[in-house]
Every structure is written in structure tokens, then in C-alpha cells.
Amino acid sequence: MTKKEVLQSFCNVLIEKYGKEKATELIIYYMIEEINSIRQEHRLQPLKVDPILAKVAEDYAQYLADNNHYSHKDLQGKTPTDRAKKAGYK
């Protein structure tokens, strides 16, 4: 089984058990924990999830899927920075 297949199976189990929304939260949590474990080994500060940026990213991911558009810039030319500022991120 490839790493990708293992990860997909893990995600599917979480979705079946907790539903898509809670599974997404858990996956993000596990990813951040793993990243921070590696960062700690290299004496780097841990990453923290910013709720504003997380919401901007989640909304934009849905926008990309809905519009079959895959770019950092949206169809109106707005950038990630534009979207973050509009959401109140400073």
C-alpha cells in the first residue's frame, strides 16, 4: 500500500466515523501536530492555525472546486493577500 493509499484510508475512516466536517478538523490537527514535532526537532517555533486564514483558505478551496478553477488568483484577479485582508486579517 502506498503512502497516498494509507492516507486516503485513514481519511475515509475518519469521515465514516465523525462526518466530513469533524474529520477535516481532525486531519488538520494531526497534520499540524506532525509538522510541529518535526519543527521541534530542528529547534523551530511551532506553527499555529489562524482561524481567519483557515476560513479564507477553506472558502477559497470551495470556490476553486465550484468554478473548476485552480490558481492562486481568482477569476477576478484577487490574490490570497486580497482575500485575507478582506476577511480582516492583519
N, CA, C and O atoms as a CHARMM CRD file, in Angstrom:
* protein
*
  360
    1    1 MET  N      0.84700  -1.17600   0.00000 PROA 1      0.00000
    2    1 MET  CA     0.00000   0.00000   0.00000 PROA 1      0.00000
    3    1 MET  C      0.89700   1.24600   0.00000 PROA 1      0.00000
    4    1 MET  O      1.83300   1.33700   0.79500 PROA 1      0.00000
    5    2 THR  N      0.61500   2.18800  -0.87700 PROA 2      0.00000
    6    2 THR  CA     1.42200   3.40800  -0.94800 PROA 2      0.00000
    7    2 THR  C      1.05100   4.35700   0.19700 PROA 2      0.00000
    8    2 THR  O      0.01400   4.18900   0.83900 PROA 2      0.00000
    9    3 LYS  N      1.90300   5.34700   0.44500 PROA 3      0.00000
   10    3 LYS  CA     1.60800   6.35100   1.46400 PROA 3      0.00000
   11    3 LYS  C      0.30500   7.07000   1.15100 PROA 3      0.00000
   12    3 LYS  O     -0.48700   7.35500   2.04900 PROA 3      0.00000
   13    4 LYS  N      0.09100   7.35800  -0.11200 PROA 4      0.00000
   14    4 LYS  CA    -1.13400   8.03400  -0.52500 PROA 4      0.00000
   15    4 LYS  C     -2.36100   7.17500  -0.20700 PROA 4      0.00000
   16    4 LYS  O     -3.36800   7.69000   0.27900 PROA 4      0.00000
   17    5 GLU  N     -2.28200   5.89000  -0.47400 PROA 5      0.00000
   18    5 GLU  CA    -3.39900   4.98000  -0.19400 PROA 5      0.00000
   19    5 GLU  C     -3.65900   4.86000   1.30900 PROA 5      0.00000
   20    5 GLU  O     -4.81000   4.80500   1.74100 PROA 5      0.00000
   21    6 VAL  N     -2.58900   4.82000   2.09800 PROA 6      0.00000
   22    6 VAL  CA    -2.72800   4.75900   3.55100 PROA 6      0.00000
   23    6 VAL  C     -3.41400   6.01800   4.06400 PROA 6      0.00000
   24    6 VAL  O     -4.32800   5.94400   4.88500 PROA 6      0.00000
   25    7 LEU  N     -2.97000   7.16900   3.57700 PROA 7      0.00000
   26    7 LEU  CA    -3.57200   8.43700   3.99300 PROA 7      0.00000
   27    7 LEU  C     -5.04100   8.50300   3.58200 PROA 7      0.00000
   28    7 LEU  O     -5.88300   8.95800   4.35800 PROA 7      0.00000
   29    8 GLN  N     -5.34800   8.05800   2.38200 PROA 8      0.00000
   30    8 GLN  CA    -6.73800   8.06000   1.91000 PROA 8      0.00000
   31    8 GLN  C     -7.60000   7.14900   2.77800 PROA 8      0.00000
   32    8 GLN  O     -8.72800   7.50400   3.12200 PROA 8      0.00000
   33    9 SER  N     -7.08000   5.98900   3.12900 PROA 9      0.00000
   34    9 SER  CA    -7.82600   5.06800   4.00100 PROA 9      0.00000
   35    9 SER  C     -8.06400   5.69700   5.36900 PROA 9      0.00000
   36    9 SER  O     -9.16300   5.61000   5.91600 PROA 9      0.00000
   37   10 PHE  N     -7.04600   6.31900   5.91000 PROA 10     0.00000
   38   10 PHE  CA    -7.16200   6.99000   7.20100 PROA 10     0.00000
   39   10 PHE  C     -8.23600   8.08100   7.14300 PROA 10     0.00000
   40   10 PHE  O     -9.07200   8.18000   8.04100 PROA 10     0.00000
   41   11 CYS  N     -8.21100   8.88600   6.10200 PROA 11     0.00000
   42   11 CYS  CA    -9.20900   9.94900   5.93400 PROA 11     0.00000
   43   11 CYS  C    -10.61700   9.37200   5.81000 PROA 11     0.00000
   44   11 CYS  O    -11.56100   9.89300   6.40400 PROA 11     0.00000
   45   12 ASN  N    -10.75200   8.31400   5.04800 PROA 12     0.00000
   46   12 ASN  CA   -12.06600   7.68100   4.86900 PROA 12     0.00000
   47   12 ASN  C    -12.62000   7.14400   6.18200 PROA 12     0.00000
   48   12 ASN  O    -13.81500   7.26400   6.44800 PROA 12     0.00000
   49   13 VAL  N    -11.76000   6.55700   6.99800 PROA 13     0.00000
   50   13 VAL  CA   -12.19200   6.04000   8.30300 PROA 13     0.00000
   51   13 VAL  C    -12.68400   7.19400   9.17400 PROA 13     0.00000
   52   13 VAL  O    -13.72700   7.09100   9.81900 PROA 13     0.00000
   53   14 LEU  N    -11.92600   8.29800   9.19200 PROA 14     0.00000
   54   14 LEU  CA   -12.34500   9.45100   9.99100 PROA 14     0.00000
   55   14 LEU  C    -13.67000  10.03000   9.49700 PROA 14     0.00000
   56   14 LEU  O    -14.52600  10.40200  10.30000 PROA 14     0.00000
   57   15 ILE  N    -13.83700  10.10500   8.19300 PROA 15     0.00000
   58   15 ILE  CA   -15.08100  10.63700   7.62800 PROA 15     0.00000
   59   15 ILE  C    -16.25800   9.73500   7.99600 PROA 15     0.00000
   60   15 ILE  O    -17.31600  10.22800   8.38900 PROA 15     0.00000
   61   16 GLU  N    -16.08300   8.42600   7.87300 PROA 16     0.00000
   62   16 GLU  CA   -17.15800   7.48700   8.21500 PROA 16     0.00000
   63   16 GLU  C    -17.52800   7.57600   9.69300 PROA 16     0.00000
   64   16 GLU  O    -18.70100   7.49600  10.05600 PROA 16     0.00000
   65   17 LYS  N    -16.51700   7.74100  10.53300 PROA 17     0.00000
   66   17 LYS  CA   -16.75500   7.74200  11.97600 PROA 17     0.00000
   67   17 LYS  C    -17.30200   9.07600  12.47900 PROA 17     0.00000
   68   17 LYS  O    -18.20100   9.09800  13.31900 PROA 17     0.00000
   69   18 TYR  N    -16.76200  10.19800  11.96900 PROA 18     0.00000
   70   18 TYR  CA   -17.07400  11.50600  12.53400 PROA 18     0.00000
   71   18 TYR  C    -17.83000  12.45400  11.60500 PROA 18     0.00000
   72   18 TYR  O    -18.31000  13.49700  12.04900 PROA 18     0.00000
   73   19 GLY  N    -17.94100  12.10800  10.33600 PROA 19     0.00000
   74   19 GLY  CA   -18.51700  13.03700   9.37300 PROA 19     0.00000
   75   19 GLY  C    -17.42500  13.91600   8.77800 PROA 19     0.00000
   76   19 GLY  O    -16.34000  14.04900   9.34500 PROA 19     0.00000
   77   20 LYS  N    -17.72200  14.51100   7.63800 PROA 20     0.00000
   78   20 LYS  CA   -16.69900  15.24200   6.87900 PROA 20     0.00000
   79   20 LYS  C    -16.13300  16.44700   7.63800 PROA 20     0.00000
   80   20 LYS  O    -14.92100  16.66600   7.64700 PROA 20     0.00000
   81   21 GLU  N    -17.00800  17.22200   8.26900 PROA 21     0.00000
   82   21 GLU  CA   -16.53400  18.44400   8.93300 PROA 21     0.00000
   83   21 GLU  C    -15.59200  18.13700  10.09700 PROA 21     0.00000
   84   21 GLU  O    -14.50300  18.70500  10.18000 PROA 21     0.00000
   85   22 LYS  N    -16.00400  17.25000  10.98500 PROA 22     0.00000
   86   22 LYS  CA   -15.15600  16.89300  12.12200 PROA 22     0.00000
   87   22 LYS  C    -13.89900  16.17000  11.65900 PROA 22     0.00000
   88   22 LYS  O    -12.82400  16.38000  12.22100 PROA 22     0.00000
   89   23 ALA  N    -14.01900  15.32200  10.64100 PROA 23     0.00000
   90   23 ALA  CA   -12.85100  14.61600  10.11000 PROA 23     0.00000
   91   23 ALA  C    -11.82300  15.61200   9.57300 PROA 23     0.00000
   92   23 ALA  O    -10.62100  15.44000   9.77000 PROA 23     0.00000
   93   24 THR  N    -12.30200  16.64900   8.89700 PROA 24     0.00000
   94   24 THR  CA   -11.39700  17.67500   8.37600 PROA 24     0.00000
   95   24 THR  C    -10.64700  18.34700   9.51700 PROA 24     0.00000
   96   24 THR  O     -9.43600  18.55300   9.43000 PROA 24     0.00000
   97   25 GLU  N    -11.36000  18.68900  10.58600 PROA 25     0.00000
   98   25 GLU  CA   -10.71200  19.29900  11.75500 PROA 25     0.00000
   99   25 GLU  C     -9.64200  18.37400  12.33900 PROA 25     0.00000
  100   25 GLU  O     -8.54800  18.82200  12.68200 PROA 25     0.00000
  101   26 LEU  N     -9.95800  17.10100  12.44700 PROA 26     0.00000
  102   26 LEU  CA    -9.00700  16.13800  12.99400 PROA 26     0.00000
  103   26 LEU  C     -7.77500  15.98300  12.11100 PROA 26     0.00000
  104   26 LEU  O     -6.65200  15.91400  12.60900 PROA 26     0.00000
  105   27 ILE  N     -7.98700  15.92900  10.80400 PROA 27     0.00000
  106   27 ILE  CA    -6.86100  15.78800   9.87100 PROA 27     0.00000
  107   27 ILE  C     -5.93500  16.99300   9.97600 PROA 27     0.00000
  108   27 ILE  O     -4.71300  16.84600  10.01200 PROA 27     0.00000
  109   28 ILE  N     -6.52400  18.18600  10.02500 PROA 28     0.00000
  110   28 ILE  CA    -5.71300  19.39800  10.17200 PROA 28     0.00000
  111   28 ILE  C     -4.93100  19.34900  11.47900 PROA 28     0.00000
  112   28 ILE  O     -3.74400  19.67200  11.51100 PROA 28     0.00000
  113   29 TYR  N     -5.59800  18.94400  12.55700 PROA 29     0.00000
  114   29 TYR  CA    -4.93700  18.84700  13.85500 PROA 29     0.00000
  115   29 TYR  C     -3.74100  17.88900  13.78000 PROA 29     0.00000
  116   29 TYR  O     -2.64200  18.22600  14.22200 PROA 29     0.00000
  117   30 TYR  N     -3.96300  16.69200  13.21900 PROA 30     0.00000
  118   30 TYR  CA    -2.88100  15.71400  13.11700 PROA 30     0.00000
  119   30 TYR  C     -1.72200  16.23100  12.24600 PROA 30     0.00000
  120   30 TYR  O     -0.55400  15.99900  12.55800 PROA 30     0.00000
  121   31 MET  N     -2.05000  16.91600  11.17700 PROA 31     0.00000
  122   31 MET  CA    -1.00300  17.46300  10.30500 PROA 31     0.00000
  123   31 MET  C     -0.15800  18.50000  11.05300 PROA 31     0.00000
  124   31 MET  O      1.07100  18.46100  10.99500 PROA 31     0.00000
  125   32 ILE  N     -0.81000  19.41200  11.74500 PROA 32     0.00000
  126   32 ILE  CA    -0.09300  20.44800  12.49100 PROA 32     0.00000
  127   32 ILE  C      0.76100  19.82200  13.58900 PROA 32     0.00000
  128   32 ILE  O      1.90300  20.23200  13.79800 PROA 32     0.00000
  129   33 GLU  N      0.21400  18.83500  14.28800 PROA 33     0.00000
  130   33 GLU  CA     0.98800  18.14600  15.33100 PROA 33     0.00000
  131   33 GLU  C      2.24800  17.50200  14.74500 PROA 33     0.00000
  132   33 GLU  O      3.32600  17.60500  15.33100 PROA 33     0.00000
  133   34 GLU  N      2.11600  16.84500  13.60300 PROA 34     0.00000
  134   34 GLU  CA     3.26900  16.18500  12.97200 PROA 34     0.00000
  135   34 GLU  C      4.29500  17.21600  12.49900 PROA 34     0.00000
  136   34 GLU  O      5.49600  17.04700  12.70800 PROA 34     0.00000
  137   35 ILE  N      3.82100  18.26500  11.87000 PROA 35     0.00000
  138   35 ILE  CA     4.72300  19.32800  11.41400 PROA 35     0.00000
  139   35 ILE  C      5.46100  19.93700  12.59800 PROA 35     0.00000
  140   35 ILE  O      6.67000  20.15900  12.52900 PROA 35     0.00000
  141   36 ASN  N      4.74000  20.21000  13.68500 PROA 36     0.00000
  142   36 ASN  CA     5.37900  20.82100  14.84800 PROA 36     0.00000
  143   36 ASN  C      6.35300  19.88400  15.54000 PROA 36     0.00000
  144   36 ASN  O      7.33100  20.33500  16.13600 PROA 36     0.00000
  145   37 SER  N      6.09800  18.59600  15.46600 PROA 37     0.00000
  146   37 SER  CA     7.04600  17.63100  16.00200 PROA 37     0.00000
  147   37 SER  C      8.37700  17.71400  15.25000 PROA 37     0.00000
  148   37 SER  O      9.44900  17.70000  15.85500 PROA 37     0.00000
  149   38 ILE  N      8.28800  17.79900  13.94200 PROA 38     0.00000
  150   38 ILE  CA     9.49600  17.92800  13.10800 PROA 38     0.00000
  151   38 ILE  C     10.17400  19.27200  13.35900 PROA 38     0.00000
  152   38 ILE  O     11.39900  19.34400  13.45800 PROA 38     0.00000
  153   39 ARG  N      9.37300  20.34400  13.46200 PROA 39     0.00000
  154   39 ARG  CA     9.93800  21.67500  13.73600 PROA 39     0.00000
  155   39 ARG  C     10.67000  21.67700  15.08200 PROA 39     0.00000
  156   39 ARG  O     11.74000  22.27400  15.20600 PROA 39     0.00000
  157   40 GLN  N     10.09400  21.00700  16.09300 PROA 40     0.00000
  158   40 GLN  CA    10.72000  20.95600  17.40900 PROA 40     0.00000
  159   40 GLN  C     12.07600  20.26600  17.34100 PROA 40     0.00000
  160   40 GLN  O     13.02000  20.68800  18.00900 PROA 40     0.00000
  161   41 GLU  N     12.18100  19.20700  16.53700 PROA 41     0.00000
  162   41 GLU  CA    13.46100  18.50700  16.36500 PROA 41     0.00000
  163   41 GLU  C     14.53300  19.43800  15.81600 PROA 41     0.00000
  164   41 GLU  O     15.72200  19.23700  16.06400 PROA 41     0.00000
  165   42 HSD  N     14.11400  20.45100  15.07500 PROA 42     0.00000
  166   42 HSD  CA    15.04300  21.41100  14.47400 PROA 42     0.00000
  167   42 HSD  C     15.08000  22.73000  15.24300 PROA 42     0.00000
  168   42 HSD  O     15.58300  23.74200  14.75300 PROA 42     0.00000
  169   43 ARG  N     14.53900  22.69300  16.45100 PROA 43     0.00000
  170   43 ARG  CA    14.51300  23.85200  17.35400 PROA 43     0.00000
  171   43 ARG  C     13.84000  25.07600  16.72800 PROA 43     0.00000
  172   43 ARG  O     14.29500  26.20900  16.89200 PROA 43     0.00000
  173   44 LEU  N     12.75500  24.82100  16.01500 PROA 44     0.00000
  174   44 LEU  CA    11.96300  25.88900  15.42100 PROA 44     0.00000
  175   44 LEU  C     10.68200  26.07700  16.22100 PROA 44     0.00000
  176   44 LEU  O     10.19200  25.14100  16.85300 PROA 44     0.00000
  177   45 GLN  N     10.15100  27.27400  16.19000 PROA 45     0.00000
  178   45 GLN  CA     8.90100  27.57100  16.88800 PROA 45     0.00000
  179   45 GLN  C      7.74900  26.78900  16.24500 PROA 45     0.00000
  180   45 GLN  O      7.75100  26.55800  15.03600 PROA 45     0.00000
  181   46 PRO  N      6.78400  26.39100  17.04300 PROA 46     0.00000
  182   46 PRO  CA     5.63200  25.66700  16.48100 PROA 46     0.00000
  183   46 PRO  C      4.74900  26.57300  15.63100 PROA 46     0.00000
  184   46 PRO  O      4.68600  27.78500  15.84000 PROA 46     0.00000
  185   47 LEU  N      4.07400  25.95900  14.67300 PROA 47     0.00000
  186   47 LEU  CA     3.08700  26.67500  13.86800 PROA 47     0.00000
  187   47 LEU  C      1.77300  26.69900  14.62800 PROA 47     0.00000
  188   47 LEU  O      1.47700  25.79500  15.41000 PROA 47     0.00000
  189   48 LYS  N      0.99400  27.73600  14.39200 PROA 48     0.00000
  190   48 LYS  CA    -0.33800  27.84300  14.98400 PROA 48     0.00000
  191   48 LYS  C     -1.32600  28.12500  13.86000 PROA 48     0.00000
  192   48 LYS  O     -1.02100  28.86500  12.92500 PROA 48     0.00000
  193   49 VAL  N     -2.49600  27.53900  13.95600 PROA 49     0.00000
  194   49 VAL  CA    -3.54200  27.77400  12.96300 PROA 49     0.00000
  195   49 VAL  C     -4.21900  29.09900  13.28600 PROA 49     0.00000
  196   49 VAL  O     -4.66100  29.32100  14.41300 PROA 49     0.00000
  197   50 ASP  N     -4.29800  29.97300  12.29400 PROA 50     0.00000
  198   50 ASP  CA    -5.01900  31.22700  12.44700 PROA 50     0.00000
  199   50 ASP  C     -6.43700  31.02000  11.93400 PROA 50     0.00000
  200   50 ASP  O     -6.61400  30.66600  10.76800 PROA 50     0.00000
  201   51 PRO  N     -7.45100  31.23000  12.76800 PROA 51     0.00000
  202   51 PRO  CA    -8.82100  30.93900  12.34100 PROA 51     0.00000
  203   51 PRO  C     -9.29100  31.77200  11.14800 PROA 51     0.00000
  204   51 PRO  O    -10.06900  31.28700  10.32600 PROA 51     0.00000
  205   52 ILE  N     -8.83500  33.00200  11.04600 PROA 52     0.00000
  206   52 ILE  CA    -9.23700  33.83500   9.89600 PROA 52     0.00000
  207   52 ILE  C     -8.65300  33.26600   8.61500 PROA 52     0.00000
  208   52 ILE  O     -9.36400  33.09000   7.62600 PROA 52     0.00000
  209   53 LEU  N     -7.35300  32.97600   8.63500 PROA 53     0.00000
  210   53 LEU  CA    -6.71700  32.43600   7.43100 PROA 53     0.00000
  211   53 LEU  C     -7.25400  31.04800   7.08500 PROA 53     0.00000
  212   53 LEU  O     -7.38400  30.70000   5.91200 PROA 53     0.00000
  213   54 ALA  N     -7.56000  30.27000   8.10600 PROA 54     0.00000
  214   54 ALA  CA    -8.12800  28.93500   7.85400 PROA 54     0.00000
  215   54 ALA  C     -9.46400  29.05100   7.14000 PROA 54     0.00000
  216   54 ALA  O     -9.73700  28.29700   6.20600 PROA 54     0.00000
  217   55 LYS  N    -10.29500  29.98300   7.57000 PROA 55     0.00000
  218   55 LYS  CA   -11.60100  30.18200   6.93900 PROA 55     0.00000
  219   55 LYS  C    -11.44400  30.69200   5.50900 PROA 55     0.00000
  220   55 LYS  O    -12.15600  30.24200   4.61100 PROA 55     0.00000
  221   56 VAL  N    -10.51800  31.62600   5.29100 PROA 56     0.00000
  222   56 VAL  CA   -10.24800  32.13800   3.94100 PROA 56     0.00000
  223   56 VAL  C     -9.81500  30.99400   3.03200 PROA 56     0.00000
  224   56 VAL  O    -10.28300  30.89300   1.89700 PROA 56     0.00000
  225   57 ALA  N     -8.93500  30.14300   3.51500 PROA 57     0.00000
  226   57 ALA  CA    -8.43900  29.01100   2.71600 PROA 57     0.00000
  227   57 ALA  C     -9.55900  28.01400   2.42300 PROA 57     0.00000
  228   57 ALA  O     -9.68300  27.52400   1.30100 PROA 57     0.00000
  229   58 GLU  N    -10.36300  27.71900   3.42500 PROA 58     0.00000
  230   58 GLU  CA   -11.47100  26.78000   3.23700 PROA 58     0.00000
  231   58 GLU  C    -12.47600  27.31700   2.21000 PROA 58     0.00000
  232   58 GLU  O    -12.92400  26.58900   1.32400 PROA 58     0.00000
  233   59 ASP  N    -12.81500  28.58600   2.34400 PROA 59     0.00000
  234   59 ASP  CA   -13.75600  29.19900   1.39600 PROA 59     0.00000
  235   59 ASP  C    -13.19300  29.20500  -0.01900 PROA 59     0.00000
  236   59 ASP  O    -13.91700  28.95300  -0.98200 PROA 59     0.00000
  237   60 TYR  N    -11.89800  29.49400  -0.14300 PROA 60     0.00000
  238   60 TYR  CA   -11.30000  29.54900  -1.47900 PROA 60     0.00000
  239   60 TYR  C    -11.19300  28.15200  -2.09300 PROA 60     0.00000
  240   60 TYR  O    -11.35100  27.99300  -3.30300 PROA 60     0.00000
  241   61 ALA  N    -10.92900  27.15800  -1.27600 PROA 61     0.00000
  242   61 ALA  CA   -10.89700  25.78200  -1.78700 PROA 61     0.00000
  243   61 ALA  C    -12.25300  25.40800  -2.37400 PROA 61     0.00000
  244   61 ALA  O    -12.33100  24.76900  -3.42300 PROA 61     0.00000
  245   62 GLN  N    -13.31500  25.81000  -1.69200 PROA 62     0.00000
  246   62 GLN  CA   -14.65700  25.53900  -2.20300 PROA 62     0.00000
  247   62 GLN  C    -14.91000  26.31000  -3.49200 PROA 62     0.00000
  248   62 GLN  O    -15.50300  25.77900  -4.43100 PROA 62     0.00000
  249   63 TYR  N    -14.46100  27.56000  -3.53700 PROA 63     0.00000
  250   63 TYR  CA   -14.58300  28.38500  -4.74500 PROA 63     0.00000
  251   63 TYR  C    -13.88400  27.70600  -5.92900 PROA 63     0.00000
  252   63 TYR  O    -14.42600  27.64600  -7.03300 PROA 63     0.00000
  253   64 LEU  N    -12.68100  27.20100  -5.68200 PROA 64     0.00000
  254   64 LEU  CA   -11.92200  26.52500  -6.74500 PROA 64     0.00000
  255   64 LEU  C    -12.68900  25.30900  -7.26500 PROA 64     0.00000
  256   64 LEU  O    -12.78900  25.09100  -8.47200 PROA 64     0.00000
  257   65 ALA  N    -13.22500  24.53000  -6.33800 PROA 65     0.00000
  258   65 ALA  CA   -13.97300  23.33800  -6.74000 PROA 65     0.00000
  259   65 ALA  C    -15.24200  23.71600  -7.49900 PROA 65     0.00000
  260   65 ALA  O    -15.56700  23.10200  -8.51500 PROA 65     0.00000
  261   66 ASP  N    -15.95200  24.72000  -7.01100 PROA 66     0.00000
  262   66 ASP  CA   -17.20400  25.13300  -7.64300 PROA 66     0.00000
  263   66 ASP  C    -17.00300  25.69400  -9.04500 PROA 66     0.00000
  264   66 ASP  O    -17.86500  25.54600  -9.91100 PROA 66     0.00000
  265   67 ASN  N    -15.85800  26.33900  -9.26100 PROA 67     0.00000
  266   67 ASN  CA   -15.59600  27.00800 -10.53100 PROA 67     0.00000
  267   67 ASN  C    -14.62900  26.24800 -11.43800 PROA 67     0.00000
  268   67 ASN  O    -14.27100  26.72800 -12.51400 PROA 67     0.00000
  269   68 ASN  N    -14.20800  25.05600 -10.99700 PROA 68     0.00000
  270   68 ASN  CA   -13.24500  24.27600 -11.77000 PROA 68     0.00000
  271   68 ASN  C    -12.07100  25.16100 -12.19300 PROA 68     0.00000
  272   68 ASN  O    -11.64300  25.15800 -13.34700 PROA 68     0.00000
  273   69 HSD  N    -11.57400  25.90800 -11.22600 PROA 69     0.00000
  274   69 HSD  CA   -10.51300  26.90500 -11.45900 PROA 69     0.00000
  275   69 HSD  C     -9.41100  26.63600 -10.44800 PROA 69     0.00000
  276   69 HSD  O     -9.69000  26.54700  -9.25200 PROA 69     0.00000
  277   70 TYR  N     -8.19300  26.50700 -10.88300 PROA 70     0.00000
  278   70 TYR  CA    -7.10000  26.17100  -9.98700 PROA 70     0.00000
  279   70 TYR  C     -5.94600  27.14300 -10.17600 PROA 70     0.00000
  280   70 TYR  O     -5.07900  26.94800 -11.02800 PROA 70     0.00000
  281   71 SER  N     -5.95300  28.19400  -9.36300 PROA 71     0.00000
  282   71 SER  CA    -4.92900  29.22700  -9.40600 PROA 71     0.00000
  283   71 SER  C     -4.94100  29.96700  -8.07600 PROA 71     0.00000
  284   71 SER  O     -5.95300  29.97200  -7.37600 PROA 71     0.00000
  285   72 HSD  N     -3.83000  30.58700  -7.72700 PROA 72     0.00000
  286   72 HSD  CA    -3.80800  31.42000  -6.52400 PROA 72     0.00000
  287   72 HSD  C     -4.67000  32.65900  -6.72000 PROA 72     0.00000
  288   72 HSD  O     -5.21300  33.19800  -5.75500 PROA 72     0.00000
  289   73 LYS  N     -4.79700  33.10900  -7.95000 PROA 73     0.00000
  290   73 LYS  CA    -5.65600  34.25600  -8.25800 PROA 73     0.00000
  291   73 LYS  C     -7.02900  33.75100  -8.66500 PROA 73     0.00000
  292   73 LYS  O     -7.15100  32.77600  -9.40700 PROA 73     0.00000
  293   74 ASP  N     -8.07900  34.43600  -8.16300 PROA 74     0.00000
  294   74 ASP  CA    -9.42400  34.04500  -8.56700 PROA 74     0.00000
  295   74 ASP  C     -9.73800  34.60300  -9.95300 PROA 74     0.00000
  296   74 ASP  O     -8.89600  35.25800 -10.56800 PROA 74     0.00000
  297   75 LEU  N    -10.92900  34.34700 -10.43500 PROA 75     0.00000
  298   75 LEU  CA   -11.30400  34.75200 -11.78500 PROA 75     0.00000
  299   75 LEU  C    -11.36900  36.27300 -11.95100 PROA 75     0.00000
  300   75 LEU  O    -11.36800  36.77800 -13.07300 PROA 75     0.00000
  301   76 GLN  N    -11.42500  37.00300 -10.82600 PROA 76     0.00000
  302   76 GLN  CA   -11.41100  38.46500 -10.87600 PROA 76     0.00000
  303   76 GLN  C    -10.00400  39.03000 -10.64000 PROA 76     0.00000
  304   76 GLN  O     -9.81700  40.24600 -10.59500 PROA 76     0.00000
  305   77 GLY  N     -9.01900  38.13500 -10.49000 PROA 77     0.00000
  306   77 GLY  CA    -7.63600  38.56000 -10.30500 PROA 77     0.00000
  307   77 GLY  C     -7.23600  38.80800  -8.85800 PROA 77     0.00000
  308   77 GLY  O     -6.13300  39.28900  -8.60000 PROA 77     0.00000
  309   78 LYS  N     -8.11600  38.48800  -7.90600 PROA 78     0.00000
  310   78 LYS  CA    -7.80600  38.68800  -6.48600 PROA 78     0.00000
  311   78 LYS  C     -6.81400  37.62700  -6.02000 PROA 78     0.00000
  312   78 LYS  O     -6.88300  36.46600  -6.42400 PROA 78     0.00000
  313   79 THR  N     -5.89100  38.05500  -5.16200 PROA 79     0.00000
  314   79 THR  CA    -4.82600  37.18600  -4.65600 PROA 79     0.00000
  315   79 THR  C     -5.14800  36.68900  -3.25000 PROA 79     0.00000
  316   79 THR  O     -6.10300  37.16100  -2.63300 PROA 79     0.00000
  317   80 PRO  N     -4.35800  35.73800  -2.73400 PROA 80     0.00000
  318   80 PRO  CA    -4.55600  35.31100  -1.34700 PROA 80     0.00000
  319   80 PRO  C     -4.47200  36.48300  -0.36200 PROA 80     0.00000
  320   80 PRO  O     -5.23000  36.53500   0.60800 PROA 80     0.00000
  321   81 THR  N     -3.56600  37.40800  -0.60500 PROA 81     0.00000
  322   81 THR  CA    -3.44200  38.58000   0.25800 PROA 81     0.00000
  323   81 THR  C     -4.71700  39.41700   0.21600 PROA 81     0.00000
  324   81 THR  O     -5.18700  39.89400   1.24900 PROA 81     0.00000
  325   82 ASP  N     -5.27400  39.59200  -0.97900 PROA 82     0.00000
  326   82 ASP  CA    -6.53300  40.33400  -1.10300 PROA 82     0.00000
  327   82 ASP  C     -7.63600  39.67400  -0.28500 PROA 82     0.00000
  328   82 ASP  O     -8.38400  40.34800   0.42300 PROA 82     0.00000
  329   83 ARG  N     -7.73100  38.34500  -0.38800 PROA 83     0.00000
  330   83 ARG  CA    -8.78700  37.63500   0.32600 PROA 83     0.00000
  331   83 ARG  C     -8.58100  37.69600   1.84300 PROA 83     0.00000
  332   83 ARG  O     -9.54700  37.82900   2.59400 PROA 83     0.00000
  333   84 ALA  N     -7.34200  37.60100   2.28900 PROA 84     0.00000
  334   84 ALA  CA    -7.04600  37.67600   3.71800 PROA 84     0.00000
  335   84 ALA  C     -7.39100  39.05800   4.26800 PROA 84     0.00000
  336   84 ALA  O     -8.00800  39.16800   5.32700 PROA 84     0.00000
  337   85 LYS  N     -7.00000  40.10300   3.56000 PROA 85     0.00000
  338   85 LYS  CA    -7.30000  41.47000   4.01000 PROA 85     0.00000
  339   85 LYS  C     -8.81000  41.69700   4.07700 PROA 85     0.00000
  340   85 LYS  O     -9.31100  42.28900   5.03400 PROA 85     0.00000
  341   86 LYS  N     -9.52800  41.22700   3.06600 PROA 86     0.00000
  342   86 LYS  CA   -10.98200  41.38100   3.04300 PROA 86     0.00000
  343   86 LYS  C    -11.64000  40.69100   4.24400 PROA 86     0.00000
  344   86 LYS  O    -12.66500  41.15200   4.74700 PROA 86     0.00000
  345   87 ALA  N    -11.04500  39.59000   4.69400 PROA 87     0.00000
  346   87 ALA  CA   -11.57900  38.82900   5.83400 PROA 87     0.00000
  347   87 ALA  C    -11.19100  39.44700   7.17800 PROA 87     0.00000
  348   87 ALA  O    -11.65300  38.99300   8.22400 PROA 87     0.00000
  349   88 GLY  N    -10.34500  40.47900   7.15400 PROA 88     0.00000
  350   88 GLY  CA    -9.95100  41.14400   8.39100 PROA 88     0.00000
  351   88 GLY  C     -8.61400  40.72900   8.94700 PROA 88     0.00000
  352   88 GLY  O     -8.26800  41.12200  10.06100 PROA 88     0.00000
  353   89 TYR  N     -7.84500  39.94300   8.20700 PROA 89     0.00000
  354   89 TYR  CA    -6.53300  39.53000   8.66800 PROA 89     0.00000
  355   89 TYR  C     -5.55600  40.68600   8.53600 PROA 89     0.00000
  356   89 TYR  O     -5.52200  41.38000   7.52000 PROA 89     0.00000
  357   90 LYS  N     -4.76100  40.87800   9.58200 PROA 90     0.00000
  358   90 LYS  CA    -3.76000  41.97300   9.54800 PROA 90     0.00000
  359   90 LYS  C     -2.37300  41.43700   9.77500 PROA 90     0.00000
  360   90 LYS  O     -1.40900  42.20300   9.78000 PROA 90     0.00000
